[in-house]
Every structure is written in structure tokens, then in C-alpha cells.
Amino acid sequence: MMLEVKNLSASYGHIEALKDTSLEVDEGQIVSIIGSNGAGKTTLLRCISGLIKPLSGRIEFLGKPISQRPHCNVAAGIVQVPEGRKCFSGLTVQDNLLVGGYLVKGKKLQQNLKRAYDLFPILEQRRNQFAGTFSGGEQQMLAICRGLMSDPKLMLLDEPSLGLAPLMVQQVFDLIEQIRQTGITILLVEQNAQKALCACDKAYVLENGRITISGTGSELLASPAVKKAYLGE
């Protein structure tokens, strides 16, 4: 098992966002978490990254407790691509990528840069362009590729399709599958439940800070409760 979250409770401000939440992510999987706004999905990712200290419970990555220092978790192999992309608009594409690879040195850094450009060639064509001039979809691709620059074992993706046109949404999910094929494990938080469940090996429904349903992606797609609440059926 790559990641284990056990009986996790956490607050965001004065709100208890997670309540006794448990989940598992096996190596090489895409695991999706779906749920409505305010369900606690982003808080969960921020706990795994070390950005929020839980009230109780434990998080283990590759059998060891995660650090409360986020840069140590990046060094261990966990990287989060945040909701809203958070690209550095005043930096060029290449500088954004280099920021993502700040822990990587020498030849390996250049190899990771080449991998990013191979995955999304438009980044190389426009490597000297400021990221702030990119469309939302292009910035999302840049944010994902920036996350890859640190050589992660586990990538946390927070709402990667949010606000994107349908064609770009498909490109994002195609990129996610390409990343999984390179051996990187993915924990995906996504409001597009249909896409998230079709793409994943395993899925969880998070409601009001609690896991209420879990199973394979196909099992949740067939669940009457999930269909009614998240698939509009």
C-alpha cells in the first residue's frame, strides 16, 4: 500500500471538515474522491501534503508517517497540484517548471523538463511565454507538468477539470492516464463525477467530512445513490 489514511479528523478554521475518515491508495492506481462543495476533499489533500495538521488519526506514506513539513513530503515523493492551478503568472513556462523541480539537480532536472515537454509539447513551443497569458486549460496542463518536475511517487490532483471547456477536460484526463502509465500513483479529487469514476481503479464518496461509499469506479457508476446525487440520473 502506498498511502493509508486512518480515522482522520481535521478542521478548516472553526469547521470540522473531516470526521474519522479512512482510505487506502495502492501503488499504480488512480483513486478518485468525489463529493459536493464543502465535503472536505481539499482539506483531505492538504492534510496528506502536510499543509494542515490533523486533529486526530494518522497518515502513512510507504509505511511511514507523513511529515508536518510540506517540503519534506515533496522530497519523499508526494506532490499536490492545487485547485485553481496557481501558476506563477509573471514567470515564463520554463521558469514555472523549474520552480516545480527545485529539489532536483543536474542532469535529472533536464530529463524531467524533457518529460514535461514530451507530455504537452505546446509548453516547449511557448517555454519563454509568461504563464499568465495562457488559457485556463493550458495553465492546468502547466500546473500538472510542474508537479511532475519533482519526480513524485504520488500525485494529488485537486479539481483539475474545474472551469475548463469539454475538449480541454478530455485532454486533462488523457494526460492523467499518461502519467499513471509512467508508474506514478494518482489521488484525484474531482467534481466531474462521471469522468472521475470512469478514469479510476477505486473511488470514495466524501460527504460532510465522512466517507459514505467506496468501491471500484464501475461499482460507483452503477450505484443508485451515486447516480442520483452526482450523475444526474
Secondary structure, DSSP 8 states (H G I E B T S, - for coil): --EEEEEEEEEETTEEEEEEEEEEE-TT-EEEEE--TTSSHHHHHHHHHTSS--SEEEEEETTEE--SSHHHHHHHTEEEE-TT----TTSBHHHHHHHHTTT--HHHHHHHHHHHHHHSTHHHHTTTSBGGGS-HHHHHHHHHHHHHTT--SEEEEESTTTT--HHHHHHHHHHHHHHHHTT-EEEEE-S-HHHHHHH-SEEEEEETTEEEEEEEHHHHHH-HHHHHHHS--
